[in-house]
Amino acid sequence: MPPTGGTYVLAKDVFPDGQVRLSSAASVYVDPDYGDAEVSSEVVMGDAAYDSAYRMEGGQVVEGSLRRVGGGWASFTALEKSYYQASDGFRRTEIYGLRGDGTLFRWEGGWQHKTSAPGFAAVKSMALISKTRTYDTFLANTRGGALYTIHIPTTSPMKPVVRLVRRSTWQNFETMVAAKCGQYGTLLFGLDKQTGKGHLYAVGHANGLATVIQSRGEVTTIFTDPVYFHMTRLDEQLFGE
């Protein structure tokens, strides 16, 4: 039986129509007693990046904020945030942005301590599959069809380690989204925006070309919106690599 899917409208009229071009994963906290939700994410509108946050009651936005971080984002093609919190109270936040010339940027502690690394011009989309105390890992596909892991230690200067996972056939996805699957695996969704079709994969613990990837089939839903928000819990754990 093919996988089914769809989109969930958490709130309407949060942003101006058609303005959001990129979005990081949106962290959602739901009050267990009242069911109210607090949502935060980073977005790119036009040439600027923003911190966004809003609170909902009964399905309606009752409070919100949109803080401009800075300009120069017109050429960026990807935006993501990694928030990690350990059981001993240690926590960190990194924001990543991929510019069209292939430079990958990282801001530590929110929008502070910017560092960067070149060499990613072939990357088409990226999905965060691991976040630990000492590193983040993305799964990235290229325009030529290859699939790689990009392992990024939290140390400075930024020195990503790239490892080939598949040599071909992954070029059609403009967007990839990952979620935890089991203890060390990843559920990966890839969206071909040209056709509106999405494909679902179960990805084993990342180990280069030895990584196990099993297709779960084409999702029956057609996805036509220009931008989708990946809703996740703030404390979601990812151990895909």
ABEGO torsion letter per residue (X at the ends): XBBBBBBBBABBGABBBGABABBBBBBBBBBAAAGBBBBBBBBBBEABBBBBBBBBBGGBBABBBBBBAEBGAAABABBBBBBBBBAAGBBBBBBBBBBAAGBBBBBBGEABGBBBBBGAAABABBBBABBBAABBBBBBBBAAGBBBBBBBBABOBBBBBBBBABABGAAABABBBBBBBEAABBBBBBBBAAAGBBBBBBBBBBBEAABBBBBAEBBABBBABABBBBBBBAABBBAAX
